Amino acid sequence: MRTLVIGDIHGGFRALIQVFERAEVTSNDKLIFLGDYVDGWSESAQVISFLIKFSKTNHCVFIKGNHDVWCEQWLADGNVNNVWYIHGGKETIESYKGYTKAQKQVHLDFFESMPLYHLDNKNRLFIHAGFTSMHGVKKEIQKEVLYYDRTLWEMALTMDKRIQQSSELFPKRLKHYREIYIGHTPTTRYHKYQPMNAANVWNIDTGAAFTGKLSAVDITTKEVFQSDTLMHLYPNEMGRNK
């Protein structure tokens, strides 16, 4: 059985289907999604509908991202967060046109059920953004950090590659876990269009919301599966490129 970890989708339903096809996903695969299913391209509601259905036949873990928190709040009370609205919320709201109150409730239940992180039986951590506690993710006091933090990734990027995980110089934050898989910070910010590895951290967000692609990684072999760039899949849209 493979375990595939999937980066930030941001409403790119066409890209999600492409990745599934190119990875030849079967019901024997475990899929771990790193969050931010919505906000960007025009099919956020459709992404959620598909994932709910897909999870009934496949072993899935759905981590919650910051955009998912915003969408969840809107589904719960109808209030529009202005920051969310200009960062993809407008497109997400439009994608829900035609959805009934009952259908939206199913989506709200789905968002509310999402964990903020996942630890597997091989001590691999899956989280949307990062954490700041030197004692590990379970000791994080401010839960919002788990879907907003960028310092963990920035720290991993600046590390001297000669420092081994067994060294006393290796950051205590990173020592807690065999590997850490994150999204949230697009690798396209560093002019990279493939998942990036720094220390024991793997960043799977390859900029699907912007100029990049959606990525999935086999966590055992590190084989990468990618969609086309979403700008080509949605040629009449801007995504979050505005």
Salt bridges, closest charged atoms under 4 A:
ASP8 OD2 - HIS10 NE2 3.96
ASP29 OD2 - ARG2 NH2 2.81
ASP36 OD2 - HIS10 NE2 3.48
ASP36 OD2 - HIS128 NE2 3.22
ASP39 OD2 - HIS67 ND1 2.68
GLU43 OE1 - ARG14 NE 3.53
GLU72 OE1 - LYS64 NZ 2.80
GLU91 OE2 - LYS242 NZ 3.18
GLU94 OE2 - LYS90 NZ 2.92
ASP120 OD2 - ARG124 NE 2.61
ASP160 OD2 - ARG162 NH2 2.74
GLU179 OE2 - LYS222 NZ 3.12
ASP228 OD1 - ARG22 NH2 3.04
